[in-house]
Amino acid sequence: MSAPAIAHDSPLKHAGILGGFCLGFGVMLAVTFILTADAIHQRADDDKRASLDQVIPAALHDNNPLTDTVTVVGHDGKPVTVFRATQGHKVTAVAYEILGSGYGGEIRLMLGVDAEGRVLGIRPLAHKETPGLGDKIEPAKTDWLSRFSGLSLGNPPVDKWKVKKDGGQFDQFSGATITPRGVVGAIRNGLEFFTANKAQLVEVR
């Protein structure tokens, strides 16, 4: 006795069609990822290089800080990639990412520090702060971040690394205290990281 024929609208047929679509879509995604991976990686490097150029003056190095890195464990136990600028085989500056907590969540910034621990520059990398208020940390909006250049952990004293509302030295924004408070704290923590790891960061390999 022959097996019964499968109806054209049977569940097995629909499952086969669905499986074929899923397989084809998966293959398409895989191929797209392979074809765009290099371009995505290159774009990430370009963005990172642009940020480094903004926090480490070109006159301070004759190397490529993007490829001269060391990894150091931060106070939270997480690895921190440190980009180093050198001139004549001497470390002149370093840069690394610092994190703060703002009104809209995490604020990522790039901090540049010279070999003596003085701030060279700070640039925001990513944030979700309120337009017209917290986004005043953007250099295109105000010069607030530039006011940190030349300062260090002892200038001003550590207990003054706060916004004025908290008894510190730094201005907060009108109607927005949380954002500058988070950024000032992030910079202070970044300078403390440099002080704690200075020997390793400026060691010539």
N, C-alpha and C positions, 0 to 999 in steps of 0.2 A: 504494500500500500504506500503510495507516494505521500510525501509531507505536504501539508496544506500550504497553499501559496500565501505569501505575506501581503496583506492589503496595502495599497499604495499610500494610504494615510496612517500607517501603523506607527506606534511609538518608536519602533526600532529605526524606521526611516528618518523620522524627525531628529532622533538622537544622533544618527550618522551625519545628517546635514549640519546640525549644531556643532558637532565635534570637528567637522571639516572647517567650518568658519573659525572656530577657536584656534585650531592648528594654524590656519593661514594667517590669522591676526597675530599669533605669537611669533611666527616666523618673520612677519613684517616688522614687528617691534624689535626683534633681535637684530635684524639687518640694519634698521634705522639707527639703533644704538651703536653698532659697530662703525657705521659710516660717519656718525657725528661725534663719537667719543673724543677724537683728536681735536676737533674744532672746539668742543666744550672745554677741554683741558687747556687749550691755547688761550681761550677767552678768560678763563680763571687766572692764568698766569699774567695776562695783560692787565687785568684789573688789579691784581696784587702788586705788580710792578708800578702801576700808576700811583697806588697808595703809598708805596715805599718812597717814590720820588717826591711825594708831598711832605713826608716827615723826616727825610734824611737829605740834606742838601747835596747836590752832585759834587760840590767842591771838597766834600769830606771823604770821598772814596775813589779808588781806582779799580775796584772789583765790581762784581755783580752781586749785590746783597741778596737777590732772589735765590741764588744758588749756593750762597755761603751761609749755611744755617747750622744751628745746634739745637738740640732738644733738651729742655730742662723741665723737671717736674715742679709744678706750681704748688702753692700752699694747700690747694684742694686735692692734691694727689693726681691731677690731670697733666698730661704732657703739654708743654708750651713750645711752639716752634719760634725760635728767635733768629731774625735775619741780621747779619752782621756786615757792617761797612768797614773796610780796611783801606789803609793808605800806607804804602811802604812797609807792608807786612805788620802793621800795627792797627789794632781795632780802634776806630775813631767814634763809632756809634753803633747802636743796635735798635731794632724795631720789633715789635710783637703786638699781638692782638690783646686787648683788654676788654672786660665785660662790665657793664653797669646795668642797673635795673631802673627803668623809667616808668612813666605813666602807661605807656603802651606795651610794656614788656621789656625784653632784653635789648640792650643797646650795645652794639659791637663797634669798637674803635681801634684804630692803629695808632700806637704810641711810639714816637721816636725819641731816643735818649742818647746824649753824648757819653763819652767814656767816663765822665765825672758825675754822671747821674742827673744832668740838667735836661729839661724838656726841650727837644728840638722842634717838635710839631705833633699835632694830633689831628686825625681825620676820621670822621664817622664812616663806617663800612655798611652798617645796616641798622635800621630802627623803625619803629611804628609810632613815633610820637605825633601828637596832635598838630596838624598844620596851623601855623600862625601862633603857636605857643611853644610846645616842646621842640619843634623842628628848628628853633633858633640856634641849635647846636650846629646846623649846617653852615659852612663858611660862606656860602652864597647868600645866606640870610643875614648873618651878623658876624662880627669879629670876635665873638665871645671866646671861642677856643684859642684864638691866637694870643690871648692874654696870659696863657700858661707858659708860653715860650720863655726859656731862661730860668724858670723856677725849678726847685729841687725839693727833696724831702725835708731839708732843713731850712729852706727859704720859700715859703714861710715855715715856721715850726709845725711839726706834725699835728698838733692840736688845733691849728688854724686851717687845716685842709678840710674845710667845710664851707657850706654857703653861709652867708651872713645871718640868715634866719636861725641857724643852728649854732651861732657864736663863732663862725669862721671868718675867712677873709674874702670869699668869692661871692660875687653878685648872683642872685637868682633872677629868673625872668618874671616880669610882671604877670601875675596870674598863673604862674607855673613854677613850682618849687621842686616837684618830684624829679623832673628831668635833670636839671643842673645838679641836684643833690646826688643823683645816681652817677653822673659823669664825674663829678669831683671825687667821689668815693672810688670810682674805677681808676682814675689817674693816680690817686694816692696809693691804692693797692699795687698799681703797676710800678710805681717808683719803689715801693717796699720790696717788690719782687726783684728789681734790679739790684738793690742794696744787698739783699740776701744771697744773690747769686753772681755778684759782680766778678769775682775771681774766675768763675767758669765762663762768663760771657765775654770777657775781654782777653781771655787767654789765646795766644796765637798758636795755631796748630801746625 
